[in-house]
């Protein structure tokens, strides 16, 4: 197994490769711990600084990995990790809002249903109106749907 050299000090202005916050088992401690690992390149080798942030059950933020590829400094990556960990509820709420705004799946299912009905010449009559579909081939149905969507 290939082990990385473990560093005890990394300067905040030093360029970094990546930062992770993962739940891992630490020998000698019970349960899972949240470990923050910051990877830097020293000379020709990758080195890592690891911090034990505490019991994994006390964190509501998901595990985190941010690749920098030597673009950001160690201090910037630490700030990003702190922001992600502290603003967890805001991010989850925003993802729920974005998911609620998306109609992609509903629109796609509606499109497939309309194409199915056109190909099978399924007419519809009722109190809401009437739709009369007359003999379309699959190519004709696709052309008609394309025309309908372009309006």
Long-range contacts (C-beta under 8 A, 24 or more apart in sequence): 4-39, 4-45, 4-46, 4-47, 4-48, 5-42, 5-45, 5-47, 5-48, 6-47, 6-48, 6-49, 6-50, 7-40, 7-42, 7-47, 7-48, 7-49, 8-49, 9-49, 10-38, 10-40, 10-49, 10-74, 11-74, 12-73, 12-74, 12-75, 12-78, 13-73, 13-74, 13-75, 14-40, 14-73, 14-74, 15-40, 15-41, 15-68, 15-70, 15-71, 15-72, 15-73, 15-74, 16-40, 16-68, 16-70, 16-72, 16-73, 16-74, 16-76, 16-77, 17-41, 17-46, 17-67, 17-68, 17-69, 17-70, 18-65, 18-66, 18-67, 18-68, 18-69, 18-77, 19-64, 19-65, 19-66, 19-68, 19-77, 19-78, 19-80, 19-81, 20-63, 20-64, 20-65, 20-66, 21-53, 21-61, 21-63, 21-64, 21-65, 21-81, 21-84, 21-85, 22-63, 22-64, 22-65, 23-56, 23-59, 23-63, 26-52, 31-55, 31-56, 31-57, 32-56, 32-57, 34-58, 34-59, 36-81, 38-74, 38-77, 38-78, 40-74, 41-70, 59-85, 60-88, 60-89, 61-85, 61-86, 61-88, 62-88, 111-145, 114-145, 115-141, 115-142, 115-145, 118-144, 118-145
